[in-house]
């Protein structure tokens, strides 16, 4: 599925008005006094039609029939590179992407790859190395859990989708293509930390150049963990909900986010969520507290995909979307390498809303 659009709103306006009228406007936007506006300069080099949103169609066909998927779209885009392609992939075995990287290296385009140590011994990774591509691994028990690609310092692909054949063809996932040099600069800085400096997790510096920016008139936030406490950021956005919270969660055990959802539910905000079935019955999952909340405005289900529902998405008031690699867990918050993007725009949100409703309807009622 391919979607595109645009919108308008500036954090700069909020910041100026907050100086005049007080801190309430920034608080409504989800920014505390301790969170300065780092960058509100519009990315004027981004095209008006600057994003494309994709969702997988997880039919999970036999291996020989896995063709025409998002791995091919990504590979074709990567092959347009002239200077450099960066790939940070927790798991990487999708053949079109692996072959594209090998072809790029042979053509003289710089290729940088970072992966998690747990997956560094895959035959696909060894094949990259045999073809002259240097692959860094985090060498930690915690995870290098990012899933992003940067093309020529302009195009960023990011989302929940591992760059694997199962991620593309079997699991519910999102992946978004963003054309923004200022956003790409954030991901290049993160890549430099891992690939050049070999710094991972909480040891990484907080040096994201453009955490807050405007692209095509749309307010965008971008954060990296675990150098940044992402759970707190998400919890604050959730706590700002006025009418509705929707979510799709592969894992949802984080207390800050969970209590923020329950707090808004108690205040009458509509809450609907889909949990990945595996793990939803553990004592740490927020599935049971929400399922047993006994509130008419709260409904949760476990997913209907026999494989994996892998989304990590919040949709707030049908206006704000939070997405990326970040599972809603303490390990993701304190130990892993993760990234999220927050987009404040109802048109952008509408495409994630459509995916939510699809996943919701596929989930069995009463579970």
Order of alpha helices (4+ residues) and beta strands (2+ residues): alpha-alpha-beta-alpha-beta-alpha-beta-alpha-beta-beta-beta-alpha-beta-alpha-beta-beta-alpha-beta-alpha-beta-alpha-beta-beta-beta-alpha-beta-alpha
